[in-house]
Amino acid sequence: MGVVGALLGFNGLCGSVAQGLAGELSDLLGRRKVMLISLVLRSVTVALLAQAISASWSLWPLAAALCVTSFVGNFFDPAARGWVADRMGPGERQRGYGLLRIAVNLGWAVGPAVGGILAGTAFAPMLFATAGICLATAALVRLMLDDDAAARGEESFSWKGILGAAD
């Protein structure tokens, strides 16, 4: 269990690093593009994870696949939050972020419930279904969100800036 805990901790670290990089990439490439890249790569990596489970991969390759899945999946949130900030004026942002939060909470409520039902059968089909849902979501993002240009401002990411925020 200690190894599992360490792997889950490392997985969380991978996700945290990804969110910092995602903010920078969404400034450079555009919010919608980063959301699409994240969803498509998440679909591919979740399908790989499903295949890994089906093929009974050993712990370390399976853990690596999980970390890569977490890494690419965590690119979505900063880009989505940036998209809301770019599209909504100061008076609308509270509503926009509220709707985004409701959608995230709904996903966290429904996803584990459905996953719990499906997990009673087998994990691989559940993960293949998740990969399909990620692709469907990418299609919705592509169709429903307007394209945006890069949003790089005068400032860019710096550790000094992050540490200075604590003052």
Backbone as JSON Lines, residues from 0, in Angstrom:
{"i":0,"aa":"M","n":[0.82,-1.2,0.0],"ca":[0.0,0.0,0.0],"c":[0.87,1.27,0.0]}
{"i":1,"aa":"G","n":[2.06,1.15,0.59],"ca":[2.95,2.31,0.57],"c":[3.36,2.71,-0.83]}
{"i":2,"aa":"V","n":[3.6,1.71,-1.68],"ca":[3.96,1.99,-3.08],"c":[2.78,2.64,-3.79]}
{"i":3,"aa":"V","n":[1.58,2.13,-3.55],"ca":[0.39,2.71,-4.18],"c":[0.21,4.16,-3.74]}
{"i":4,"aa":"G","n":[0.38,4.43,-2.45],"ca":[0.28,5.8,-1.95],"c":[1.31,6.72,-2.58]}
{"i":5,"aa":"A","n":[2.55,6.23,-2.71],"ca":[3.6,7.02,-3.33],"c":[3.28,7.28,-4.8]}
{"i":6,"aa":"L","n":[2.77,6.28,-5.49],"ca":[2.41,6.46,-6.9],"c":[1.27,7.45,-7.06]}
{"i":7,"aa":"L","n":[0.28,7.39,-6.18],"ca":[-0.82,8.34,-6.25],"c":[-0.34,9.76,-5.94]}
{"i":8,"aa":"G","n":[0.58,9.89,-4.99],"ca":[1.18,11.19,-4.71],"c":[1.94,11.74,-5.91]}
{"i":9,"aa":"F","n":[2.72,10.88,-6.56],"ca":[3.46,11.28,-7.75],"c":[2.48,11.65,-8.87]}
{"i":10,"aa":"N","n":[1.38,10.92,-8.98],"ca":[0.36,11.21,-9.97],"c":[-0.22,12.61,-9.73]}
{"i":11,"aa":"G","n":[-0.47,12.94,-8.47],"ca":[-0.97,14.28,-8.14],"c":[0.05,15.36,-8.48]}
{"i":12,"aa":"L","n":[1.31,15.07,-8.25],"ca":[2.38,16.01,-8.6],"c":[2.43,16.23,-10.12]}
{"i":13,"aa":"C","n":[2.28,15.16,-10.88],"ca":[2.25,15.28,-12.35],"c":[1.11,16.2,-12.78]}
{"i":14,"aa":"G","n":[-0.05,16.02,-12.16],"ca":[-1.19,16.87,-12.49],"c":[-0.97,18.32,-12.13]}
{"i":15,"aa":"S","n":[-0.31,18.57,-11.01],"ca":[-0.03,19.95,-10.59],"c":[0.93,20.64,-11.55]}
{"i":16,"aa":"V","n":[1.97,19.95,-11.94],"ca":[2.93,20.51,-12.91],"c":[2.22,20.79,-14.23]}
{"i":17,"aa":"A","n":[1.35,19.88,-14.63],"ca":[0.63,20.06,-15.89],"c":[-0.23,21.32,-15.88]}
{"i":18,"aa":"Q","n":[-0.86,21.62,-14.75],"ca":[-1.71,22.8,-14.7],"c":[-0.9,24.08,-14.89]}
{"i":19,"aa":"G","n":[0.29,24.13,-14.32],"ca":[1.13,25.3,-14.55],"c":[1.54,25.44,-16.0]}
{"i":20,"aa":"L","n":[1.92,24.34,-16.6],"ca":[2.29,24.36,-18.03],"c":[1.09,24.7,-18.91]}
{"i":21,"aa":"A","n":[-0.07,24.21,-18.53],"ca":[-1.28,24.44,-19.33],"c":[-1.63,25.92,-19.39]}
{"i":22,"aa":"G","n":[-1.45,26.61,-18.29],"ca":[-1.72,28.04,-18.3],"c":[-0.83,28.77,-19.28]}
{"i":23,"aa":"E","n":[0.44,28.41,-19.28],"ca":[1.38,29.01,-20.22],"c":[1.03,28.66,-21.66]}
{"i":24,"aa":"L","n":[0.74,27.37,-21.9],"ca":[0.4,26.95,-23.26],"c":[-0.89,27.6,-23.75]}
{"i":25,"aa":"S","n":[-1.86,27.77,-22.87],"ca":[-3.11,28.38,-23.33],"c":[-2.9,29.86,-23.65]}
{"i":26,"aa":"D","n":[-1.92,30.49,-22.99],"ca":[-1.57,31.86,-23.37],"c":[-0.88,31.89,-24.73]}
{"i":27,"aa":"L","n":[-0.06,30.89,-25.0],"ca":[0.7,30.87,-26.26],"c":[-0.13,30.38,-27.45]}
{"i":28,"aa":"L","n":[-0.9,29.31,-27.24],"ca":[-1.61,28.66,-28.34],"c":[-3.08,29.04,-28.46]}
{"i":29,"aa":"G","n":[-3.66,29.49,-27.38],"ca":[-5.09,29.78,-27.34],"c":[-5.8,28.77,-26.44]}
{"i":30,"aa":"R","n":[-6.84,29.23,-25.78],"ca":[-7.55,28.4,-24.8],"c":[-8.22,27.18,-25.44]}
{"i":31,"aa":"R","n":[-8.97,27.42,-26.5],"ca":[-9.71,26.35,-27.15],"c":[-8.78,25.25,-27.66]}
{"i":32,"aa":"K","n":[-7.68,25.65,-28.25],"ca":[-6.73,24.67,-28.78],"c":[-6.16,23.79,-27.67]}
{"i":33,"aa":"V","n":[-5.83,24.38,-26.52],"ca":[-5.3,23.59,-25.41],"c":[-6.38,22.66,-24.85]}
{"i":34,"aa":"M","n":[-7.62,23.14,-24.78],"ca":[-8.71,22.27,-24.33],"c":[-8.85,21.07,-25.27]}
{"i":35,"aa":"L","n":[-8.81,21.32,-26.57],"ca":[-8.94,20.24,-27.55],"c":[-7.77,19.25,-27.46]}
{"i":36,"aa":"I","n":[-6.57,19.78,-27.38],"ca":[-5.39,18.92,-27.27],"c":[-5.51,18.05,-26.02]}
{"i":37,"aa":"S","n":[-5.9,18.67,-24.91],"ca":[-6.03,17.93,-23.66],"c":[-7.06,16.8,-23.77]}
{"i":38,"aa":"L","n":[-8.21,17.11,-24.33],"ca":[-9.27,16.1,-24.44],"c":[-8.89,14.96,-25.37]}
{"i":39,"aa":"V","n":[-8.29,15.28,-26.49],"ca":[-7.89,14.23,-27.44],"c":[-6.78,13.36,-26.84]}
{"i":40,"aa":"L","n":[-5.77,14.01,-26.27],"ca":[-4.68,13.23,-25.65],"c":[-5.19,12.43,-24.46]}
{"i":41,"aa":"R","n":[-6.13,12.98,-23.7],"ca":[-6.7,12.23,-22.58],"c":[-7.44,11.01,-23.09]}
{"i":42,"aa":"S","n":[-8.15,11.16,-24.18],"ca":[-8.86,10.03,-24.77],"c":[-7.88,8.93,-25.17]}
{"i":43,"aa":"V","n":[-6.79,9.32,-25.82],"ca":[-5.78,8.35,-26.25],"c":[-5.13,7.67,-25.05]}
{"i":44,"aa":"T","n":[-4.77,8.46,-24.03],"ca":[-4.07,7.87,-22.89],"c":[-4.99,7.02,-22.03]}
{"i":45,"aa":"V","n":[-6.27,7.38,-21.94],"ca":[-7.22,6.55,-21.19],"c":[-7.44,5.24,-21.94]}
{"i":46,"aa":"A","n":[-7.51,5.29,-23.27],"ca":[-7.63,4.05,-24.05],"c":[-6.38,3.18,-23.86]}
{"i":47,"aa":"L","n":[-5.21,3.82,-23.81],"ca":[-3.97,3.08,-23.53],"c":[-4.02,2.44,-22.15]}
{"i":48,"aa":"L","n":[-4.55,3.17,-21.18],"ca":[-4.69,2.63,-19.83],"c":[-5.65,1.44,-19.83]}
{"i":49,"aa":"A","n":[-6.73,1.54,-20.58],"ca":[-7.66,0.41,-20.69],"c":[-6.98,-0.8,-21.31]}
{"i":50,"aa":"Q","n":[-6.19,-0.55,-22.34],"ca":[-5.46,-1.64,-22.98],"c":[-4.44,-2.25,-22.01]}
{"i":51,"aa":"A","n":[-3.8,-1.39,-21.24],"ca":[-2.82,-1.87,-20.26],"c":[-3.47,-2.79,-19.23]}
{"i":52,"aa":"I","n":[-4.66,-2.42,-18.81],"ca":[-5.39,-3.26,-17.85],"c":[-5.82,-4.56,-18.51]}
{"i":53,"aa":"S","n":[-6.31,-4.47,-19.74],"ca":[-6.71,-5.68,-20.48],"c":[-5.55,-6.64,-20.67]}
{"i":54,"aa":"A","n":[-4.38,-6.1,-20.93],"ca":[-3.2,-6.92,-21.19],"c":[-2.43,-7.28,-19.92]}
{"i":55,"aa":"S","n":[-2.96,-6.88,-18.77],"ca":[-2.34,-7.18,-17.47],"c":[-0.9,-6.69,-17.38]}
{"i":56,"aa":"W","n":[-0.68,-5.44,-17.76],"ca":[0.65,-4.86,-17.63],"c":[1.08,-4.91,-16.17]}
{"i":57,"aa":"S","n":[2.38,-4.9,-15.95],"ca":[2.89,-4.89,-14.58],"c":[2.68,-3.49,-13.98]}
{"i":58,"aa":"L","n":[2.96,-3.36,-12.71],"ca":[2.68,-2.14,-11.96],"c":[3.33,-0.9,-12.54]}
{"i":59,"aa":"W","n":[4.63,-0.95,-12.84],"ca":[5.35,0.28,-13.22],"c":[4.9,0.84,-14.57]}
{"i":60,"aa":"P","n":[4.73,0.03,-15.62],"ca":[4.2,0.6,-16.86],"c":[2.76,1.11,-16.7]}
{"i":61,"aa":"L","n":[1.97,0.42,-15.88],"ca":[0.6,0.86,-15.62],"c":[0.62,2.2,-14.87]}
{"i":62,"aa":"A","n":[1.5,2.34,-13.9],"ca":[1.63,3.59,-13.15],"c":[2.09,4.73,-14.07]}
{"i":63,"aa":"A","n":[3.0,4.43,-14.98],"ca":[3.46,5.45,-15.93],"c":[2.32,5.9,-16.83]}
{"i":64,"aa":"A","n":[1.52,4.95,-17.3],"ca":[0.37,5.3,-18.15],"c":[-0.63,6.16,-17.38]}
{"i":65,"aa":"L","n":[-0.84,5.85,-16.1],"ca":[-1.74,6.65,-15.27],"c":[-1.21,8.07,-15.1]}
{"i":66,"aa":"C","n":[0.08,8.22,-14.88],"ca":[0.67,9.55,-14.72],"c":[0.58,10.38,-16.0]}
{"i":67,"aa":"V","n":[0.81,9.75,-17.13],"ca":[0.69,10.46,-18.4],"c":[-0.77,10.89,-18.62]}
{"i":68,"aa":"T","n":[-1.7,10.01,-18.28],"ca":[-3.12,10.34,-18.41],"c":[-3.48,11.53,-17.53]}
{"i":69,"aa":"S","n":[-3.01,11.52,-16.31],"ca":[-3.27,12.63,-15.39],"c":[-2.62,13.91,-15.9]}
{"i":70,"aa":"F","n":[-1.41,13.8,-16.41],"ca":[-0.68,14.97,-16.9],"c":[-1.45,15.65,-18.03]}
{"i":71,"aa":"V","n":[-1.83,14.9,-19.06],"ca":[-2.51,15.53,-20.2],"c":[-3.93,15.96,-19.84]}
{"i":72,"aa":"G","n":[-4.57,15.23,-18.94],"ca":[-5.93,15.59,-18.54],"c":[-5.99,16.89,-17.77]}
{"i":73,"aa":"N","n":[-4.95,17.21,-17.04],"ca":[-4.93,18.43,-16.25],"c":[-4.64,19.68,-17.06]}
{"i":74,"aa":"F","n":[-4.44,19.54,-18.35],"ca":[-4.28,20.72,-19.2],"c":[-5.62,21.41,-19.45]}
{"i":75,"aa":"F","n":[-6.72,20.71,-19.27],"ca":[-8.03,21.25,-19.62],"c":[-8.47,22.39,-18.7]}
{"i":76,"aa":"D","n":[-8.38,22.2,-17.4],"ca":[-8.96,23.15,-16.45],"c":[-8.41,24.57,-16.55]}
{"i":77,"aa":"P","n":[-7.1,24.78,-16.57],"ca":[-6.62,26.16,-16.69],"c":[-7.06,26.83,-17.99]}
{"i":78,"aa":"A","n":[-7.09,26.06,-19.07],"ca":[-7.53,26.63,-20.35],"c":[-9.01,27.0,-20.3]}
{"i":79,"aa":"A","n":[-9.83,26.15,-19.67],"ca":[-11.26,26.43,-19.56],"c":[-11.5,27.67,-18.7]}
{"i":80,"aa":"R","n":[-10.8,27.77,-17.59],"ca":[-10.95,28.95,-16.73],"c":[-10.48,30.21,-17.45]}
{"i":81,"aa":"G","n":[-9.39,30.09,-18.22],"ca":[-8.92,31.23,-19.0],"c":[-9.91,31.63,-20.07]}
{"i":82,"aa":"W","n":[-10.58,30.64,-20.67],"ca":[-11.58,30.92,-21.7],"c":[-12.72,31.74,-21.11]}
{"i":83,"aa":"V","n":[-13.17,31.37,-19.91],"ca":[-14.24,32.12,-19.24],"c":[-13.77,33.55,-18.97]}
{"i":84,"aa":"A","n":[-12.55,33.7,-18.47],"ca":[-12.03,35.04,-18.16],"c":[-11.93,35.89,-19.42]}
{"i":85,"aa":"D","n":[-11.56,35.29,-20.53],"ca":[-11.42,36.03,-21.79],"c":[-12.75,36.45,-22.37]}
{"i":86,"aa":"R","n":[-13.78,35.64,-22.2],"ca":[-15.05,35.85,-22.88],"c":[-16.07,36.65,-22.08]}
{"i":87,"aa":"M","n":[-15.9,36.71,-20.78],"ca":[-16.91,37.34,-19.95],"c":[-16.34,38.57,-19.26]}
{"i":88,"aa":"G","n":[-17.14,39.61,-19.25],"ca":[-16.74,40.82,-18.57],"c":[-16.76,40.63,-17.06]}
{"i":89,"aa":"P","n":[-16.22,41.6,-16.33],"ca":[-16.16,41.48,-14.87],"c":[-17.51,41.17,-14.22]}
{"i":90,"aa":"G","n":[-18.6,41.74,-14.74],"ca":[-19.92,41.5,-14.18],"c":[-20.49,40.13,-14.49]}
{"i":91,"aa":"E","n":[-19.96,39.47,-15.51],"ca":[-20.47,38.15,-15.94],"c":[-19.62,36.99,-15.43]}
{"i":92,"aa":"R","n":[-18.42,37.28,-14.99],"ca":[-17.49,36.2,-14.64],"c":[-17.98,35.34,-13.49]}
{"i":93,"aa":"Q","n":[-18.63,35.94,-12.51],"ca":[-19.12,35.14,-11.38],"c":[-20.09,34.08,-11.88]}
{"i":94,"aa":"R","n":[-20.98,34.47,-12.77],"ca":[-21.93,33.51,-13.35],"c":[-21.2,32.47,-14.2]}
{"i":95,"aa":"G","n":[-20.24,32.92,-15.01],"ca":[-19.5,32.0,-15.87],"c":[-18.72,30.97,-15.07]}
{"i":96,"aa":"Y","n":[-18.01,31.43,-14.04],"ca":[-17.26,30.5,-13.21],"c":[-18.2,29.61,-12.4]}
{"i":97,"aa":"G","n":[-19.34,30.15,-12.01],"ca":[-20.33,29.35,-11.29],"c":[-20.84,28.2,-12.16]}
{"i":98,"aa":"L","n":[-21.15,28.51,-13.43],"ca":[-21.6,27.46,-14.35],"c":[-20.51,26.43,-14.6]}
{"i":99,"aa":"L","n":[-19.28,26.89,-14.74],"ca":[-18.16,25.97,-14.92],"c":[-18.02,25.07,-13.7]}
{"i":100,"aa":"R","n":[-18.17,25.64,-12.51],"ca":[-18.06,24.86,-11.27],"c":[-19.19,23.85,-11.15]}
{"i":101,"aa":"I","n":[-20.4,24.25,-11.54],"ca":[-21.54,23.33,-11.52],"c":[-21.27,22.15,-12.45]}
{"i":102,"aa":"A","n":[-20.76,22.44,-13.64],"ca":[-20.46,21.36,-14.6],"c":[-19.41,20.41,-14.04]}
{"i":103,"aa":"V","n":[-18.37,20.96,-13.42],"ca":[-17.32,20.11,-12.83],"c":[-17.9,19.27,-11.7]}
{"i":104,"aa":"N","n":[-18.7,19.89,-10.84],"ca":[-19.3,19.15,-9.72],"c":[-20.25,18.07,-10.22]}
{"i":105,"aa":"L","n":[-21.0,18.38,-11.26],"ca":[-21.9,17.38,-11.84],"c":[-21.1,16.2,-12.37]}
{"i":106,"aa":"G","n":[-19.99,16.5,-13.02],"ca":[-19.13,15.43,-13.52],"c":[-18.58,14.57,-12.39]}
{"i":107,"aa":"W","n":[-18.18,15.23,-11.3],"ca":[-17.65,14.48,-10.15],"c":[-18.75,13.7,-9.44]}
{"i":108,"aa":"A","n":[-19.99,14.14,-9.55],"ca":[-21.09,13.41,-8.91],"c":[-21.55,12.23,-9.76]}
{"i":109,"aa":"V","n":[-21.72,12.47,-11.04],"ca":[-22.24,11.44,-11.94],"c":[-21.15,10.43,-12.32]}
{"i":110,"aa":"G","n":[-19.95,10.92,-12.61],"ca":[-18.86,10.05,-13.07],"c":[-18.56,8.89,-12.13]}
{"i":111,"aa":"P","n":[-18.29,9.16,-10.86],"ca":[-18.0,8.04,-9.95],"c":[-19.2,7.1,-9.74]}
{"i":112,"aa":"A","n":[-20.41,7.66,-9.78],"ca":[-21.59,6.8,-9.63],"c":[-21.69,5.83,-10.81]}
{"i":113,"aa":"V","n":[-21.56,6.35,-12.02],"ca":[-21.6,5.49,-13.21],"c":[-20.4,4.55,-13.21]}
{"i":114,"aa":"G","n":[-19.23,5.09,-12.85],"ca":[-18.03,4.26,-12.78],"c":[-18.17,3.13,-11.78]}
{"i":115,"aa":"G","n":[-18.81,3.42,-10.65],"ca":[-19.04,2.37,-9.65],"c":[-19.92,1.26,-10.16]}
{"i":116,"aa":"I","n":[-20.92,1.62,-10.93],"ca":[-21.8,0.61,-11.52],"c":[-21.04,-0.21,-12.56]}
{"i":117,"aa":"L","n":[-20.29,0.48,-13.43],"ca":[-19.55,-0.22,-14.48],"c":[-18.37,-1.01,-13.94]}
{"i":118,"aa":"A","n":[-17.78,-0.54,-12.84],"ca":[-16.62,-1.22,-12.29],"c":[-16.97,-2.62,-11.78]}
{"i":119,"aa":"G","n":[-18.24,-2.86,-11.52],"ca":[-18.66,-4.19,-11.11],"c":[-18.48,-5.21,-12.21]}
{"i":120,"aa":"T","n":[-18.38,-4.75,-13.44],"ca":[-18.18,-5.67,-14.56],"c":[-16.7,-5.82,-14.87]}
{"i":121,"aa":"A","n":[-16.08,-4.77,-15.35],"ca":[-14.65,-4.8,-15.67],"c":[-14.16,-3.37,-15.86]}
{"i":122,"aa":"F","n":[-12.89,-3.14,-15.52],"ca":[-12.33,-1.8,-15.6],"c":[-12.05,-1.36,-17.04]}
{"i":123,"aa":"A","n":[-11.55,-2.25,-17.87],"ca":[-11.16,-1.87,-19.22],"c":[-12.32,-1.29,-20.03]}
{"i":124,"aa":"P","n":[-13.51,-1.94,-20.05],"ca":[-14.62,-1.33,-20.79],"c":[-15.02,0.04,-20.24]}
{"i":125,"aa":"M","n":[-14.93,0.21,-18.93],"ca":[-15.24,1.49,-18.32],"c":[-14.27,2.56,-18.83]}
{"i":126,"aa":"L","n":[-12.99,2.23,-18.92],"ca":[-12.0,3.19,-19.4],"c":[-12.15,3.45,-20.89]}
{"i":127,"aa":"F","n":[-12.49,2.43,-21.67],"ca":[-12.74,2.67,-23.1],"c":[-13.94,3.6,-23.28]}
{"i":128,"aa":"A","n":[-14.97,3.45,-22.44],"ca":[-16.12,4.36,-22.48],"c":[-15.68,5.78,-22.13]}
{"i":129,"aa":"T","n":[-14.82,5.91,-21.15],"ca":[-14.29,7.22,-20.76],"c":[-13.53,7.86,-21.91]}
{"i":130,"aa":"A","n":[-12.75,7.08,-22.63],"ca":[-12.02,7.6,-23.79],"c":[-13.0,8.13,-24.83]}
{"i":131,"aa":"G","n":[-14.08,7.41,-25.05],"ca":[-15.1,7.87,-25.99],"c":[-15.77,9.15,-25.53]}
{"i":132,"aa":"I","n":[-16.03,9.26,-24.24],"ca":[-16.64,10.48,-23.7],"c":[-15.7,11.66,-23.86]}
{"i":133,"aa":"C","n":[-14.41,11.44,-23.67],"ca":[-13.43,12.52,-23.88],"c":[-13.45,12.99,-25.33]}
{"i":134,"aa":"L","n":[-13.53,12.06,-26.26],"ca":[-13.6,12.45,-27.68],"c":[-14.89,13.2,-27.99]}
{"i":135,"aa":"A","n":[-16.0,12.74,-27.42],"ca":[-17.28,13.44,-27.64],"c":[-17.22,14.85,-27.07]}
{"i":136,"aa":"T","n":[-16.6,15.0,-25.92],"ca":[-16.45,16.33,-25.33],"c":[-15.56,17.21,-26.2]}
{"i":137,"aa":"A","n":[-14.51,16.64,-26.77],"ca":[-13.65,17.41,-27.68],"c":[-14.46,17.89,-28.88]}
{"i":138,"aa":"A","n":[-15.33,17.03,-29.4],"ca":[-16.18,17.45,-30.52],"c":[-17.09,18.6,-30.12]}
{"i":139,"aa":"L","n":[-17.65,18.55,-28.92],"ca":[-18.51,19.64,-28.45],"c":[-17.71,20.94,-28.29]}
{"i":140,"aa":"V","n":[-16.52,20.85,-27.74],"ca":[-15.67,22.04,-27.59],"c":[-15.37,22.62,-28.96]}
{"i":141,"aa":"R","n":[-15.04,21.77,-29.89],"ca":[-14.71,22.24,-31.25],"c":[-15.9,22.92,-31.92]}
{"i":142,"aa":"L","n":[-17.08,22.36,-31.73],"ca":[-18.28,22.89,-32.38],"c":[-18.87,24.11,-31.66]}
{"i":143,"aa":"M","n":[-18.78,24.14,-30.35],"ca":[-19.55,25.13,-29.6],"c":[-18.75,26.33,-29.09]}
{"i":144,"aa":"L","n":[-17.44,26.17,-28.96],"ca":[-16.64,27.29,-28.46],"c":[-15.95,27.98,-29.62]}
{"i":145,"aa":"D","n":[-15.95,29.3,-29.56],"ca":[-15.29,30.02,-30.63],"c":[-13.78,29.9,-30.49]}
{"i":146,"aa":"D","n":[-13.13,30.0,-31.64],"ca":[-11.67,29.91,-31.67],"c":[-11.11,31.2,-31.09]}
{"i":147,"aa":"D","n":[-9.95,31.11,-30.54],"ca":[-9.33,32.28,-29.95],"c":[-7.87,32.37,-30.36]}
{"i":148,"aa":"A","n":[-7.4,33.57,-30.32],"ca":[-5.98,33.78,-30.62],"c":[-5.19,33.59,-29.33]}
{"i":149,"aa":"A","n":[-3.92,33.51,-29.48],"ca":[-3.06,33.43,-28.3],"c":[-3.31,34.65,-27.43]}
{"i":150,"aa":"A","n":[-3.21,34.46,-26.14],"ca":[-3.57,35.53,-25.21],"c":[-2.39,35.98,-24.36]}
{"i":151,"aa":"R","n":[-1.19,35.76,-24.83],"ca":[0.0,36.09,-24.04],"c":[0.02,37.58,-23.75]}
{"i":152,"aa":"G","n":[0.1,37.92,-22.5],"ca":[0.2,39.31,-22.08],"c":[1.66,39.72,-21.97]}
{"i":153,"aa":"E","n":[1.87,40.8,-21.28],"ca":[3.21,41.3,-21.09],"c":[4.02,40.39,-20.17]}
{"i":154,"aa":"E","n":[3.34,39.8,-19.2],"ca":[4.03,38.96,-18.23],"c":[3.91,37.5,-18.63]}
{"i":155,"aa":"S","n":[4.87,36.71,-18.21],"ca":[4.79,35.27,-18.42],"c":[5.1,34.58,-17.1]}
{"i":156,"aa":"F","n":[5.0,33.28,-17.1],"ca":[5.21,32.48,-15.9],"c":[6.6,32.69,-15.33]}
{"i":157,"aa":"S","n":[6.65,32.81,-14.01],"ca":[7.94,32.82,-13.33],"c":[7.74,32.3,-11.91]}
{"i":158,"aa":"W","n":[8.71,31.55,-11.44],"ca":[8.64,31.05,-10.06],"c":[8.7,32.22,-9.1]}
{"i":159,"aa":"K","n":[9.45,33.26,-9.44],"ca":[9.56,34.44,-8.58],"c":[8.17,35.07,-8.41]}
{"i":160,"aa":"G","n":[7.41,35.13,-9.47],"ca":[6.06,35.67,-9.39],"c":[5.14,34.85,-8.51]}
{"i":161,"aa":"I","n":[5.24,33.53,-8.61],"ca":[4.42,32.65,-7.79],"c":[4.81,32.81,-6.32]}
{"i":162,"aa":"L","n":[6.09,32.79,-6.03],"ca":[6.54,32.9,-4.65],"c":[6.27,34.28,-4.1]}
{"i":163,"aa":"G","n":[6.28,35.3,-4.96],"ca":[5.99,36.65,-4.53],"c":[4.53,36.85,-4.16]}
{"i":164,"aa":"A","n":[3.65,36.02,-4.7],"ca":[2.23,36.11,-4.38],"c":[1.95,35.75,-2.94]}
{"i":165,"aa":"A","n":[2.86,35.02,-2.31],"ca":[2.68,34.61,-0.9],"c":[3.0,35.75,0.06]}
{"i":166,"aa":"D","n":[3.63,36.8,-0.41],"ca":[3.98,37.92,0.48],"c":[2.77,38.69,0.92]}
